[in-house]
Amino acid sequence: MKVVSVNNIKKTYKKVQALNGVSFEVDKGEIFGIIGPDGAGKTSLFRILTTLLLADSGTAVVDGNDVVKEYKQIRQKVGYMPGRFSLYQDLTVEENLKIFATLFGTTIEENYHLVEAIYSQIEPFKNRKAGALSGGMKQKLALSCALIHEPVVLFLDEPTTGVDPVSRKELWDVLKELKHQGVTILVSTPYMDEANLCDRIALIQDGSFMKIDTPQQIIDDYDQILWSVKSKEMFRLLHDLRENKNVLSCYAFGDVHHITIDPSVMELKNPFGASELSSYLNDKKHEEVEISPIKASIEDCFMQLIA
């Protein structure tokens, strides 16, 4: 069953094209990730699907309801956690959760089982003002508020941005449990490493979906030669690698540079391999050169698609 169905959604802010004909579907009980940098259109899409923003054109259906004609029904059965903390900062943790429960005609006690896994971690601080919470605790409170009314679909807009690694793991553990309970989850993130935690992902750039598939299939479709390269002078290395005509792309990746090589040069009578690249860098006076073939990550796939 398709719980979310989006067809050719477009949205423009004056001269900025936020969404450019986005179309996709999400199955029931699926974790669907929308992966892309800031400004790619993730928040605009989520605001349209949660009936907070009107699209310029296109259609969208959430759990059988049209986002324009039946927005009241959608608001009763979706949970939305915006990227920016938007709860009442001058109220306590418990007061915030009570307000959200009351708005949806329920109570904390009645639906405590829905939020227990995440809320139990901040319950010892239930009398603390929300504005005084740490980043990770704020996200846990926001997620609890989004879950308290037992939503059918959960929209999480960059829930782990600015959150410590332990809290990030805890949040994803909760999402996996919600998936097992049948909740459909759409989550956006700029962190490419979180893509592997989703069932399927959409890579988004400049308001357009470049590719939709499982993380593993996107990696399997990567068809370029990929090497990691490092030397004693990494900044100069970046420039020299980009100057080589056989290097298709080069970008910094942690403490190494990732480069792609034109596959056609490997079929020549005198192919351009790792030894040829090493000689080239030695001629450029680089020291402590290390070149290794590597497997592509989601970030490598993303870079290939936007090149």
N, C-alpha and C positions, 0 to 999 in steps of 0.2 A: 504494500500500500504506500502510495506517495503522500507523505504528510505535508511536504512543502513542494510547491510547483511554481516556478518563476519563468515567465516568457517575455523576453525582449524588453526588460526594464531599462528605461533611460531616465537620467536626472542631470540637470544642468543648473549651476549656480552662476548666473550672469554669463561670463565667458568661459567658465570652467566646466568641463564635461566630467561630472563625478561618476556616472555610470553610463556605459555605452553599449546598450543592447545585451544585458546580462540574462542568460537563460540557464536553468538547472533544475534538478529534482532531488529530493531527499527522501529516503525510505524511513519507515517507522523503526524506531530503536537504533538509528544510525548516528554515529558521531561524524559530522560533516565539518571539515575545517576549511576556512577561507584564509589563505596564506598570502600575505603581501605587505609591502612597506607602508608607512604612514602616508596618508593622502591618496591611497590606491582606490578608495571607494567603499571600504568595508563598513564603516559606520553608517554611511548613507543607505546602503543596502539593508542593514539591520533595522534602521529606523523606519524604512518603508514596510518591511515585513512585520513589524510590530505596530503598525498603523499610526506612527508618530510623524510621518512625513509622506506627502503625496508624490508619486512618480510623475514625470512629465508624460510618459507613455508606457505601454506594456501592461501586463497583468500578473498578478501573484495570488496564489491560493494557499492558505495555511489551515491544515486540518479540515479541508472541505469548505472553508469560508473565504470569500473574496475580501482582500485587504481594504477595499474601498467601500463596497456595498454592505459588508457584514463586519465592520470593524469592532462593533460592540461585543459580538460573540468571540472574536479573536482575543480581545483584551482580557476576557474571563479565563482563557485557557492557555495562555502563553506566559512564560517567565522571561523577563528581560533584565540583564545586568549590563548597564552601560559602561563604557571604558572609563569615564570619570566618576569618582565616588559621588553619589547624588542623594545619599540618605541625610537625615536630619542630624547635623553634627552636634547640636546642643542638647539632643536627647540621648538617653542611655542606650546601650545595646538592646536590652530587653524592651524598652519603650518603642524603639524602631521596629522590632519584629512584631510587637503587638499591633502596631498601626497597620502594617501590611496584612496581617492575619485578619484584622477587623474589616479592612477594605474589601476583602474577598469572602466575608461572611463565615470565617472560621476562627479558631483559636490556636494558640501555641500548643496547648495541651492536646487538642484533638489531632493535630497533624505533626506532633513532635517527632514521630518516627520518620517523617520525610526529611527532616533536617538534622536528625540526631548525629549523624556521622561527622558533619561539619560544624554544627552549632555547639556540640559538646566541648569542642576545643576552645571556644571563646566564652562559654557559659560562666566560668569562674570570674569573668570580668563583666557580667551582665549589668552591673550598676555603674560602669564606666561610661563617660560621654563618648559618643561615636567619633567625635573630632579628635579625641586623645588616643585613638587606637593606632597601632602600627599599620603599615601598608598591607601586610599579609592578613592581619586581623580584620581590617576594613573589607577586604575582598571576601573573607569568610562570612562576614555579616551580610554583605550585599547578596551573596549567593543564597544564604539562608532566607532572606526576604523574597528572593525570586522563586524559591521552592516551596514556601509555606502553604500555598494554595493548590499544590499538586498539579503543576502545569503539564500539558500534553507535549508541548514543544518548549525548549529552553534555548534562549539566545544569549550568548556570552560574548561581549565585545572586548577583546583583548584582556581577558580576566587575569593574566599573569604578568602584565606589564608592571615593572617596578616592584615585583614581589620576590622575596628571597627563594633560593632553590628548594629548601625544605617545604615551604608553603606551596610552591608550584607543584611539587610531587604529590602533596596531600590533596590538592585541588583536582589533579588529574585522576587520582585514585577514586575520588568521589564521583567524577564524571563517568568512569568505567562502571561503577556500581549503579548509577542512575540508568545507564544504557541497559544493563541487565534487567532493570525493572521496567523497561519498555519506553523510557523517556527518549524522545528524539532531541538531539543536541546539535545546534549550529554554533560553532565557536570560531572567532576570528583571532588571528595572532600575527605579529611580525616575526616571531621566532620560528625559523625554519626547522629547528630540531624538534619542535612539537608536532610537526606534520606526521611523524611516524606513530603518534598516539591516536590518530584519527582513522576511521574506516576508509573514508575517501576524502580527497582534498581538491580544492580549486585554487589554482595559482592566479592571482589577480594583480594587474598593473595598469595604471591609468584608466581605471573604470571598466576594464575588459577582462574576462576570464581567458587566460591563455591555454589552460589545460585542466581537465577534470578527470581524475582517475584515482585508483588506490596509490598510496605512496610508493609501494614496491613496483607497481607497473610503470609509474613515471620514471623511476630510477632505471628499470629494465629497458625503457625506450631510449635512454641516453646513448647516443651513437658516435661520440667523439672520443679521441684519445686524450686521456687526462693524466697529467703528471703534477706532483708537488715538487717545488724547487725552493731551495734556500741557500743563502751564502752569508758571509760575514757582514756585507753591507746590503741590507734588505731594500732600502729605498732606491739606491742606484740599480739594484737588481731588477726592480719593478720596471724601471725605465728601459733598461737594456733588453729585457725579455719582450717588451712591447715593440721594440725596434726590430726584432727578428721577423723576417717575412714569413717564416714557417709557423709562427705562433699566431693562432687565430684570436685568442683572448688570454688575458692575464689579470688576475685580481688578487688582492691580499686576502688570506684566509688564516686567521690566527697568527702563528709564528712562521708560516710558510706562504708561498704564492702558489695558486693553482693556475695551470696553463692548459690550454687545449691546442692540439696539433692537427693541422689539416691531414685527414686520413690519406689523401691522394699522394702525399709526399712519401708515404711509407711503401708505395708501390713502384717508385722510381728505381732505376738501375742503381743509383746511389741514394738510398733512402736517408731521411733525416731522423735519426734516432737519438737516444739518450747520450751516446758517446759524442755525436756531432754537436748536440747542445752544450755538452760539457766543454768541448774544445772551443766553441764560440764564446762561452763565458770566461774561459781561461785567457783567451785573447783579449777580453775586456778587463783583464786583471782582477777577476773575482777570486776570492780565497774561500776555502772550506765549503765548496759547492757540493750540495746533495740533491740528487734527482731520483724520484721514485714514482713508479706507476701506481695509481690509486683508483679506487672505485668511486663513482659519483655519489654525491649526497643530494638531498632535495635542493639545497642552495645552489649546487652546481647546475642542476637541471633548470632552476629558475634563471640563473645567469645566462644559460644557453638560449632560453626562450626570449629573453629581452635583448639579446645581442643584435 
